[in-house]
């Protein structure tokens, strides 16, 4: 079981991810609506996994990945992107993200990502 921080600017996406993670037996310890909030919550909550949306206001997911990884090189981050964001997904992987999941979310795909990471 992993402690998860969910980052997405859309509340319904956070709720959808939260439902999937909880149904897979994980604990959602926090939710962030942008990259800056995710960085602050990461420091405070010390989750074992962060899901990170790419396109968000204030600070995007790639910038947030770089910031979290600079403070904690062992951070486990999975990017969540809409179709057609391959370039940004590539940047996120180069910044240290472990995997990416394409929206809309699929419980089976999330389980695959978790199996690969843990």
Secondary structure, DSSP 8 states (H G I E B T S, - for coil): --EEEEE-S-HHHHHHHHHHHHHTT-EEEEEESSHHHHHHHHHHH--SEEEEESS-SSS-HHHHHHHHHHH-TT--EEEEE-TT-HHHHHHHHHHT--EEEESS--HHHHHHHHHHH-
